[in-house]
Amino acid sequence: MRLYCDMTENKISKVIVDSAIEVHRELGGPGLLECAHEESMVEELSRRGMKVERGFESEWFGFDRQQSGDPMESDF
């Protein structure tokens, strides 16, 4: 299993997009609960050697790069 600690943002993004495509191929499109897609995404990313954290709060920034409101909870 390959660990991705030395990858650039573009390479990490490719792993995420490729994982999402694979999950979509396996499960199909709309119709399943979000939790089924989330669980499958976590499994696929983990299988590809990615470390996945779930349900954490993070700050977010608007289009103008200004901090926007209260922290948001991320799915993963």
C-alpha positions in Angstrom: 0.0 0.0 0.0 1.4 3.4 -1.0 1.2 6.3 1.5 0.5 9.8 0.2 2.4 12.0 2.6 4.7 13.4 0.0 2.1 14.1 -2.7 1.2 17.5 -4.2 -2.3 18.8 -4.0 -2.9 17.9 -7.6 -1.9 14.3 -7.1 -4.0 14.0 -3.9 -7.0 15.5 -5.9 -6.5 12.9 -8.6 -6.7 10.1 -6.0 -9.9 11.6 -4.6 -11.6 12.0 -8.0 -10.5 8.6 -9.2 -12.0 7.1 -5.9 -15.2 9.0 -6.4 -15.5 7.7 -10.0 -14.9 4.1 -8.8 -17.6 4.5 -6.1 -20.0 5.9 -8.6 -19.3 3.0 -11.0 -20.0 0.4 -8.2 -23.0 2.0 -6.6 -24.5 4.0 -9.4 -25.9 7.5 -9.3 -28.6 9.0 -7.2 -30.9 6.8 -5.1 -28.7 5.6 -2.2 -28.5 7.4 1.1 -25.6 9.8 1.5 -24.2 7.6 4.3 -23.8 4.7 1.8 -21.7 6.8 -0.5 -19.7 8.3 2.3 -18.9 4.9 3.8 -17.9 3.6 0.4 -15.7 6.7 -0.3 -13.9 6.2 3.0 -13.3 2.5 2.2 -12.0 3.3 -1.3 -9.7 6.2 -0.1 -8.4 4.0 2.6 -7.8 1.1 0.2 -5.7 3.5 -1.9 -3.6 4.4 1.2 -5.2 7.7 2.1 -5.7 8.7 5.7 -9.3 9.7 6.2 -10.7 11.7 9.1 -14.5 11.9 9.6 -16.8 14.5 11.2 -14.4 17.3 12.1 -15.0 21.0 12.2 -13.0 23.4 9.9 -13.0 27.0 9.1 -14.0 28.0 5.6 -13.3 31.0 3.5 -15.5 32.8 1.0 -14.7 33.8 -2.6 -13.0 37.0 -1.4 -10.7 34.9 0.9 -12.3 36.2 4.0 -13.3 33.8 6.8 -17.0 33.2 6.5 -19.0 32.6 9.6 -18.8 29.7 12.1 -16.8 26.6 11.5 -18.5 23.9 9.3 -18.6 20.2 10.0 -17.0 18.1 7.2 -18.2 14.7 6.3 -14.6 13.5 5.9 
